[in-house]
Amino acid sequence: MQNKRPNIILMVSDDHGREALGCYGNPIVRTPHLDRLAADGMLFRQAFCTTPSCAASRSVMLTGHHNHTNGTYGHTHGQHHFACFEDVLTLPKLLNDSGYRTACVGKKHYAPESVYPFQEQLGEHDYGRDDLRMADACADFISEASPFFLYWCSYNPHRTPNTVKNHPLQPNDFGNPEQPFAGDEEAVYSEESVVVPPWLPDNAHTRAELAQDYQSISRLDRGVGRLIELLKEKGVYENTYIMYISDNGAAFPGSKTTLYDPGMRLPCIVKAPTSSPQQGESGELIAWYDIAPTILDYAGVPQLSDHMFGESFRPLLEGNTSDWMREEVYASHTFHEITNYYPMRVIRSKKYKFIWNVAHPLTFSFASDLWESATWAPYREDGESHFGQRQVVDYLHRPCFELYDLEQDADEVHNLAGLPEYQDQVQQFSDKIKQFQQATMDPWLHKWEYE
């Protein structure tokens, strides 16, 4: 008989925007396994990361705290070297203590490891971009006693340092192998077929990179499919809570490292255990600081999340929308790489986006891979005036406040913050930002006093 406490899998992709998923409306990219998972569960249409950078975002998922609260201001690796505070209670620690077996596989991007004490690190090798093999490495772990928690993190579709050498525009290869991995078959896309979202320029450079991005996403999807196949073979799929998300938006200028919607409004697919099934879609606002509280709720220890910023969205998964009264989510950004310093604080409701650019006198600083990308090449070299629907000068030089009416301006182009008729709203949102900063021990609260 299956254990009443469900198994839990948190699947995190690396830089997967919601615009490149079949179940979110893209008719070209092939993601059949994620689409099927969405059909089995709940697809969230208003789901948001709370910081648009890899390591910082993951710290929020695994702690229930904003990254400026837990100390992971930016990347944890290499010369950037940020890390979570030693006294923060993390999801693997809390689940270990409550009787779960815990394991991670794939991209970690958290630090220090002592604060994230997964009992097992699956496999002896870094599986890189081979998500089928990474899924296979989990077979023994999911065959053993329940309940378990698996943190399954793909490197796809993150950029690499490599370009497609035989292509005249030198697009990034997004980890796509020259020859398929053993037992796999690559999905290759023509540049003419890809769907260019409105926040990107529709030109040959962008299309070349989107074709590579799609290919990487399809390989990720096949890895998800293999993991689900293993769960079904082992007889544990029905009693497993599965959540699929991305850490931040696509690795393109205008998305990743920004808190415009392409950078923070992300895919979120959840299949709850069949003891509490709910299928369909939700338009309610959730954020990545809600992930840990929700998992702890399903694990039977909801009280362990009492100290966290977020709350469990289990009611939404069980059809109790009246129990979810959230009107807005909060987000922040400080660093990506140490050189990508541009702190922002954000409130996002269904109707409005309010951005406080804490560093607004500074020119917006690029992540190095986005600056070097083929997509940005025409702007780096030729001085093009518009990037997608946004003027390049507005992208690089941002005012103190930005306010967008998302119902009228979904692409966040027309800033209302400077208009006289919106000054009351600017003040109200500013007051809410201050309250949020106080509640989350934000060190940038003091800038309101001296600026």
C-alpha positions as a printed Julia matrix, in Angstrom:
451×3 Matrix{Float64}:
   0.0    0.0     0.0
   1.3    3.43   -0.85
   2.45   5.74    1.91
  -0.19   8.37    2.69
   2.47  11.07    2.69
   3.11  11.85   -0.97
   6.42  11.75   -2.72
   7.46  15.19   -3.93
   9.41  16.2    -7.02
  10.43  19.77   -7.74
  11.64  20.04  -11.35
  13.45  23.28  -12.17
  14.62  24.21  -15.65
  17.22  26.87  -16.33
  15.96  29.96  -18.2
  12.76  28.52  -19.7
  10.28  31.26  -20.59
   6.57  30.47  -20.67
   6.37  31.67  -24.28
   8.2   28.48  -25.37
   5.79  25.79  -24.17
   3.0   24.1   -26.06
   0.6   24.18  -23.12
   1.1   27.96  -22.86
   0.13  28.45  -26.49
   3.28  28.04  -28.56
   2.27  26.0   -31.63
   5.82  25.2   -32.8
   8.02  24.12  -29.89
   7.59  20.41  -29.12
   6.97  19.85  -25.39
   4.54  16.89  -25.35
   5.55  15.56  -21.93
   5.15  18.88  -20.14
   1.89  19.44  -22.02
   0.65  16.04  -20.8
   1.71  16.84  -17.24
  -0.3   20.06  -17.47
  -3.32  18.06  -18.68
  -2.95  15.76  -15.65
  -2.69  18.66  -13.22
  -2.97  22.42  -12.85
  -1.44  25.04  -15.14
  -0.86  28.4   -13.47
  -1.13  31.47  -15.69
  -0.12  34.05  -13.1
   3.0   32.47  -11.59
   6.1   34.55  -10.87
   9.66  34.11   -9.79
  10.69  36.71   -7.25
  14.12  37.44   -8.64
  15.12  36.94  -12.31
  18.51  35.32  -11.74
  19.4   31.63  -11.39
  20.97  31.11   -7.96
  19.09  33.91   -6.26
  15.78  32.53   -7.56
  16.56  28.99   -6.42
  17.32  30.27   -2.94
  13.76  31.61   -2.76
  12.23  28.29   -3.88
  14.14  26.34   -1.24
  13.74  28.72    1.71
  10.42  30.54    1.31
  12.3   33.81    1.82
  13.23  36.55   -0.6
  16.83  36.36   -1.73
  17.76  39.62    0.01
  16.38  38.07    3.22
  18.24  34.76    2.98
  21.49  36.38    1.82
  21.75  34.96   -1.72
  21.98  38.31   -3.47
  23.4   36.81   -6.66
  25.3   33.86   -8.13
  26.79  31.35   -5.72
  29.6   30.07   -7.95
  33.0   31.28   -9.01
  34.07  34.86   -8.41
  30.5   35.98   -7.62
  30.37  33.77   -4.51
  27.15  34.74   -2.74
  25.72  32.32   -0.19
  22.71  31.76    2.05
  22.98  32.76    5.7
  23.96  29.84    7.93
  20.89  30.09   10.16
  18.27  29.84    7.38
  16.06  26.74    7.48
  15.78  25.22    4.02
  13.37  22.79    2.41
  15.79  19.81    2.41
  16.62  20.38    6.08
  12.96  20.58    7.11
  11.97  17.55    5.03
  14.9   15.53    6.37
  13.73  16.28    9.9
  10.15  15.29    9.06
  11.1   11.82    7.79
  11.54  12.31    4.05
  14.39  10.88    2.03
  15.87  13.77    0.06
  18.03  13.89   -3.05
  19.17  16.32   -5.7
  20.38  15.8    -9.24
  21.61  18.18  -11.92
  22.29  21.86  -11.42
  22.66  22.84   -7.76
  23.45  26.57   -7.79
  22.98  26.9    -4.04
  25.44  27.57   -1.25
  26.65  26.62    1.26
  25.88  22.91    0.96
  25.67  22.62    4.76
  22.5   24.75    4.68
  21.0   22.57    1.92
  21.64  19.08    3.38
  20.25  16.77    0.71
  20.88  13.22    1.86
  21.91  12.04   -1.62
  23.41  13.57   -4.72
  22.37  11.19   -7.44
  24.88   9.8    -9.89
  28.63  10.07   -9.99
  28.85  12.49  -12.89
  27.61  15.85  -14.08
  25.02  14.9   -16.69
  25.31  18.27  -18.41
  22.67  18.65  -21.12
  21.73  14.93  -21.27
  18.42  15.04  -19.41
  17.45  11.49  -20.35
  20.51  10.17  -18.53
  19.88  12.5   -15.61
  16.36  11.09  -15.29
  17.68   7.52  -15.45
  20.05   8.33  -12.57
  16.98   8.75  -10.34
  15.59   5.23  -10.93
  17.02   3.58   -7.8
  16.14   6.52   -5.56
  12.47   6.55   -6.53
  12.29   2.74   -6.22
  13.17   2.8    -2.54
  10.94   3.57    0.43
   8.54   6.49    0.33
   8.12   9.3     1.04
  10.9   11.04   -0.9
  11.73  14.54   -2.07
  13.63  14.86   -5.35
  15.07  18.17   -6.54
  15.55  17.59  -10.29
  17.3   20.48  -12.02
  18.11  20.6   -15.72
  20.83  22.78  -17.22
  18.6   23.27  -20.27
  17.94  25.68  -21.92
  20.67  27.89  -20.39
  23.23  29.45  -22.72
  26.76  28.07  -22.93
  30.07  29.76  -23.8
  29.8   28.14  -27.25
  28.34  29.3   -30.54
  27.23  27.4   -33.63
  30.5   27.72  -35.52
  29.19  27.02  -39.0
  26.41  29.61  -38.73
  27.15  33.07  -40.19
  25.45  34.84  -37.24
  27.16  32.71  -34.58
  24.1   32.02  -32.39
  24.65  30.43  -29.0
  24.33  26.65  -29.14
  22.23  26.46  -25.92
  23.95  23.17  -25.05
  22.77  21.37  -28.17
  25.16  18.54  -29.01
  26.7   18.15  -32.46
  25.56  14.52  -32.32
  22.55  13.33  -30.27
  23.28  11.82  -26.86
  23.13   8.02  -26.7
  19.56   6.77  -26.99
  18.19  10.2   -27.83
  17.13  12.04  -30.97
  17.36  15.81  -31.24
  14.42  17.98  -32.31
  15.79  20.53  -34.78
  13.88  23.71  -35.67
  14.06  25.93  -38.71
  14.66  29.59  -38.0
  11.66  30.51  -40.15
   9.28  28.47  -37.99
   9.99  29.88  -34.53
   7.54  32.25  -32.84
   9.21  35.55  -31.98
   7.53  37.05  -28.88
   6.72  40.79  -29.02
   9.42  41.73  -26.54
  12.14  40.49  -28.92
  13.09  41.94  -32.32
  11.96  39.79  -35.22
  15.21  39.5   -37.17
  17.62  36.84  -38.34
  19.79  37.07  -35.19
  16.89  36.45  -32.84
  15.42  33.65  -34.95
  18.77  31.87  -35.11
  19.01  31.83  -31.33
  15.36  30.93  -30.74
  15.8   27.86  -32.97
  18.66  26.73  -30.73
  16.66  27.57  -27.58
  13.71  25.49  -28.8
  15.96  22.52  -29.49
  17.32  22.66  -25.94
  13.8   22.94  -24.51
  12.64  19.86  -26.42
  15.57  17.89  -24.97
  14.56  19.07  -21.51
  11.01  17.92  -22.21
  12.24  14.45  -23.14
  14.06  14.26  -19.81
  10.86  15.19  -17.99
   9.07  12.48  -19.96
  11.64   9.85  -18.97
  11.38  10.75  -15.29
   7.58  10.49  -15.41
   7.87   7.18  -17.24
  10.07   5.86  -14.41
   7.59   7.04  -11.77
   4.83   5.13  -13.54
   6.97   2.02  -13.95
   7.78   2.04  -10.23
   4.11   2.53   -9.34
   4.6    5.83   -7.52
   3.29   8.39  -10.03
  -0.21   8.57   -8.57
   1.07   9.36   -5.08
   3.64  11.92   -6.21
   3.34  15.7    -6.09
   5.16  17.03   -9.16
   5.91  20.68   -9.78
   7.61  22.02  -12.91
   8.92  25.6   -12.99
  11.78  27.67  -14.36
  14.15  29.75  -12.25
  13.67  32.86  -14.42
  12.72  33.91  -17.92
  14.46  33.09  -21.19
  18.16  33.88  -21.58
  17.56  36.83  -23.89
  17.81  40.58  -23.34
  14.43  41.9   -22.22
  13.76  38.82  -20.09
  16.38  37.27  -17.8
  17.78  39.72  -15.19
  14.83  42.07  -15.73
  11.59  42.24  -13.77
   9.49  42.9   -16.82
   7.01  40.08  -17.26
   9.15  38.02  -19.68
  11.73  37.76  -16.89
   9.42  36.92  -14.0
   6.09  35.55  -15.3
   6.95  31.9   -15.79
   5.65  28.41  -16.46
   4.25  26.6   -13.46
   2.68  23.15  -13.78
   1.61  21.14  -10.73
   0.25  17.63  -10.54
  -1.04  16.91   -7.05
  -1.39  13.37   -5.65
  -4.57  11.68   -6.83
  -5.9   11.75   -3.27
  -6.52  15.47   -3.86
  -6.83  15.81   -7.64
  -7.54  19.07   -9.37
  -7.14  19.67  -13.08
  -7.39  22.73  -15.24
  -5.96  26.23  -15.02
  -5.58  28.89  -12.37
  -5.36  32.63  -12.9
  -4.55  33.36   -9.26
  -1.28  35.04   -8.31
   1.42  32.79   -6.89
   5.17  33.29   -6.49
   8.26  31.21   -5.88
   8.26  32.08   -2.17
   5.07  29.98   -1.99
   6.79  26.81   -3.2
   8.37  25.69    0.08
   5.2   26.33    2.14
   3.11  24.37   -0.37
   5.49  21.41   -0.38
   5.59  21.37    3.42
   1.79  21.43    3.47
   1.62  18.35    1.25
   4.34  16.71    3.35
   2.07  17.01    6.38
   4.16  19.59    8.24
   2.61  22.96    7.3
   3.56  24.51   10.63
   7.23  24.38    9.59
   6.54  27.15    7.08
   5.22  29.59    9.68
   8.46  31.61    9.53
   8.42  31.89    5.72
   7.27  34.86    3.64
   5.02  32.82    1.35
   2.03  30.6     1.95
   0.74  27.28    0.71
  -1.33  27.42   -2.48
  -2.71  23.93   -1.83
  -6.24  25.4    -1.7
  -5.91  26.36   -5.38
  -4.85  22.82   -6.26
  -7.93  21.49   -4.49
 -10.37  23.92   -6.05
 -10.82  26.21   -3.05
 -10.22  29.51   -4.78
 -12.23  31.42   -2.19
  -9.47  30.67    0.33
  -6.88  32.52   -1.78
  -7.25  36.27   -1.42
  -3.9   37.47   -2.79
  -4.0   40.73   -4.75
  -0.32  41.18   -5.57
   3.11  39.54   -5.53
   6.46  41.11   -4.72
   9.79  40.71   -6.48
  13.34  42.0    -6.21
  16.69  41.89   -7.92
  20.14  42.97   -6.81
  22.82  41.0    -8.65
  23.1   38.38  -11.32
  26.82  38.24  -11.8
  28.76  40.57   -9.52
  29.07  42.87  -12.55
  25.31  42.85  -13.17
  24.41  45.1   -10.26
  21.05  46.77  -10.7
  18.73  46.52   -7.66
  14.98  46.74   -8.29
  11.91  46.21   -6.11
   8.58  45.35   -7.7
   4.87  44.96   -6.97
   2.86  43.03   -9.54
  -0.93  42.78   -9.41
  -3.22  41.46  -12.13
  -3.68  44.99  -13.44
  -0.5   46.9   -12.57
   3.27  46.5   -12.47
   5.18  48.97  -10.28
   8.98  49.01  -10.41
  11.29  50.97   -8.14
  14.69  51.08   -9.86
  16.86  51.49   -6.79
  19.93  52.11   -8.98
  18.1   54.26  -11.53
  20.88  56.8   -12.12
  23.02  53.92  -13.38
  22.85  52.47  -16.88
  21.24  49.04  -16.75
  24.04  46.49  -16.54
  24.0   43.35  -18.68
  24.71  39.78  -17.75
  27.81  38.97  -19.79
  26.19  36.18  -21.84
  23.28  38.42  -22.84
  25.58  41.28  -23.82
  27.64  38.91  -25.98
  24.6   37.19  -27.52
  23.86  37.16  -31.23
  20.44  38.61  -30.39
  22.05  41.76  -28.97
  24.71  41.99  -31.69
  22.82  44.51  -33.9
  22.48  46.8   -30.87
  26.05  46.33  -29.74
  27.44  47.04  -33.18
  24.94  49.05  -35.25
  23.08  51.2   -32.75
  19.53  50.05  -33.57
  16.92  52.24  -31.88
  14.27  49.67  -30.85
  14.53  46.29  -29.21
  11.18  44.6   -29.7
   8.59  47.2   -28.79
  10.86  49.06  -26.38
  13.28  51.83  -27.25
  16.85  50.82  -26.5
  17.46  54.09  -24.66
  14.56  53.27  -22.31
  15.87  49.75  -21.74
  19.32  51.01  -20.79
  18.38  54.17  -18.91
  15.49  53.63  -16.54
  13.67  56.18  -14.4
  13.25  55.92  -10.66
   9.7   54.57  -11.0
   7.92  52.59  -13.69
   4.17  51.97  -13.63
   2.35  49.94  -16.28
  -1.32  49.19  -16.78
  -1.0   45.56  -17.84
  -4.57  45.33  -19.08
  -3.91  48.11  -21.59
  -0.16  47.67  -22.05
   0.82  44.01  -21.64
   4.28  44.64  -23.11
   5.11  47.29  -20.47
   6.07  50.01  -22.91
   4.11  53.06  -21.74
   5.38  54.21  -18.35
   2.62  56.01  -16.45
   4.66  56.89  -13.36
   5.47  60.42  -14.47
   1.89  61.41  -15.35
   0.13  63.74  -12.87
  -3.03  61.62  -12.75
  -1.08  58.59  -11.49
   0.82  60.24   -8.63
  -1.52  58.88   -5.95
  -0.94  55.36   -7.22
   2.82  55.9    -7.32
   2.69  57.01   -3.69
   0.53  54.06   -2.66
   2.81  51.57   -4.38
   5.88  53.26   -2.88
   4.39  52.89    0.6
   3.71  49.2    -0.06
   7.28  48.7    -1.26
   8.55  50.21    1.99
   6.32  47.92    4.04
   7.56  44.94    2.02
  11.16  45.97    2.62
  10.57  46.27    6.34
   8.92  42.85    6.47
  11.78  41.2     4.55
  14.7   43.0     6.24
  15.75  44.57    2.96
  19.05  46.48    3.37
  18.02  48.89    0.61
  15.18  50.31    2.7
  17.43  53.17    3.78
  17.7   54.65    0.28
  14.28  56.21    0.73
  15.77  58.36    3.49
  18.84  59.81    1.78
  17.76  60.15   -1.84
